[in-house]
Each structure stands twice: as C-alpha cells, then as structure tokens.
Amino acid sequence: YWPSWTRPDGTRAGVVWTTDDAAWTTLRFSNGTPTFRTHLGSQIVPARIGTDAYRVKLSDAPLYWQGADLVATDGRVVACATREQDVKNEKERNK
C-alpha cells in the first residue's frame, strides 16, 4: 500500500509497506530524488538502480519517502498513490 501527499511546503512525500513477508523490492520514482526514513525516523540509503529506481527491503513496518513521486513497484506493493492509478490497477487485476 502506498499513500502519498504534498506537504504544505510543496514537497511530495509518502509511505509504503507490504502485507506479505519481508522482501527486497524495487521502487521507481519521478520528479525528484527521494530520501527515505524508517517508521522510527532513521534515515536509510537504499541501493540506487539506474536513474530513477531504488532497491529497499519492505516489510509491514512503514517506509517513508520525500522529494519525489513513487510511480511503480515490482509488484509487492498492493495499492496506488492516486485515484487514477487505483482505477488502472483495478482494471489490470480484473482481466
């Protein structure tokens, strides 16, 4: 699941986690370079893949990001950041 928002200062931010077992996941971003923090506030520096993707270990503990828009995952995340994307994903699941 990955809700996202725009903070009052205009910075994009959000949170992601999984209900599956903990696993390495690729997150792809646009419109900036994200920074990441655990649910306890510790900063993490994930492995960068190319220009817009990051490899992180997701679990049921929330992982927060700021500074970019999350646009895709490798499938371990089960919801979307925008209503438009929710509709698109729902159509894909129902095929």
N, C-alpha and C positions, 0 to 999 in steps of 0.2 A: 504494500500500500504506500502511496507517496503523495500526500497533500503538499501543496506549495502555496506561497503567498508573496506579496510585495510588501516589504516593511515600509513604515512611514518615510524613511529616508530614500525610498526608491529601490533598495537592494532586493533582488529576488532571493528567496530562501525556501527551504522545505525540509522534509524529513522522510526517511524511507526505512522500512524494515520488512521482514518476511515472517510469515506464519509457518513456513517449512523449517526443516532442520537448518542450522547454520551452514552457510556455503559461500564460496567465493563467487562474486557477481560483478559483471561489467555494467557500469552506469555511463551513459553518454549525455553530454551537456552541450548547450549552445548559448550564445550571447554572454560569454564571460568565462572566467576561470574560477571554479568553485573552491572554497575551503571547507573542511569537514571537521565536525566535532561529535564526540560520543554523547550519549544521553547524560553523562556525568560531567560534561564540559571539557573533557580532554581533547586537544587538537590531534588529529591523525593526518598523516601524509600518505595517501594510497599510491600505488604504482600507477603511473600515467601510461596510457596506451594510445599512441598517435597524438593527435592534436586535441581531441575532444572527449576521450573516454578514460575511465579510472576503474581499477580493479579493487574492490573492497570486500571484506567478509561481512555479510549480512546475517543477522540473527533476529530474535524477537526484541532485541534492545534497539531503540530508535537511533538512527544515524542522521545528524542534521547537516545540511549544507547551506552555503550562502554564496552569492556572487554570480550565479548562472541559472539557466533553466534546464532542469532534467527533462530530456526528451525521449530517452529509450533505456531499456534494460535488456539483459539477456534472457528474460522470461521468469525469473524467480520472484519478481515483484508482481502483485496481482491487481493493482488498481492504477489510476492515472491522475495526473495533475490538473487536468482541465476537463470540463464537461464535454467539449468537442472530442477529446481523446477518449473519454469514457464511452461515448456512443460508438466510435470507431472500433474500440476493443471489444465491446459487447457484440457488434456485428461479426467480428472475426471469430469469437468464441462460439457463436451460434451457427456457423457454417456447417 
